[in-house]
């Protein structure tokens, strides 16, 4: 059988509902509706660093849905930057026509409430969160800012086909009110610690010769020295499933004076820095295959954006096709 497995950062898929409230047990219903009075301590809204957390723009939501529904059509899709499982289920029902009967997400560590999840046409088995994992260099705080979500993918008979590990590593962003160089060093160090723990966890969970996929938004290119530790698991070197990925369409050309654009099709993230430096095109969204699965690789794909800023997301989705 052939199955396709992909990854897509959905770029802040937040719900439109933005409050929690207490309601009296005795509710008087008038003219078919319910009247609620909110006291100062009876409700709260979602905020982050003093700013209201708003729902994802409906046009952008439909744009990412179209890419998933009409282009990728992946059998198993790992997603990042999702508020909670209910919005993922609502997104699947309202925008994807319920194409994924199996949805998994466990609330992670991110203070901005962005989690990692999995949607699948195939049955799912055990679902494990590794959000409490720590690193020896910083044993008093979770190493993952989000999570490393481990999900078994099964066939229709309930047999395990493979295990999927979905993560979203530390970004390069440093708040503008902080020392930029010190922040950059700290972010890189944390990403490297995360990569080390990813390798340690998978080495513990998987047998040598096992079938597993490590994928997600790594926030660094595939050849980064800080990601290198996670690419060896129990002495086996993982294979870059997107090394020969083909684009669904050519990239949008850069404006005059903005450089010559990407030098290869292997990129999913475009960063346009301030100043004269041209945009950087890098493969942040990655699919790494265990040696046993790398032999099953049929093809690899990246859906190319039509706008420099992205179509509903600042990341382009990527996927592989395996023959199992």
Beta strands, then each sheet from edge to edge (+ up, - down):
strand 1: 2-13
strand 2: 20-21
strand 3: 29-30
strand 4: 33-34
strand 5: 43-44
strand 6: 47-48
strand 7: 51-52
strand 8: 76-82
strand 9: 102-105
strand 10: 115-120
strand 11: 124-129
strand 12: 148-154
strand 13: 160-168
strand 14: 212-217
strand 15: 232-233
strand 16: 236-237
strand 17: 239-240
strand 18: 246-247
strand 19: 269-271
strand 20: 280-282
strand 21: 285-289
strand 22: 297-302
strand 23: 318-323
sheet 1: 9+ 10- 8+ 1+ 23- 22+ 18+
sheet 2: 2+ 5-
sheet 3: 3+ 4-
sheet 4: 6+ 7-
sheet 5: 11+ 12- 13+ 14+ 21- 17+
sheet 6: 15+ 16-
sheet 7: 19+ 20-
end
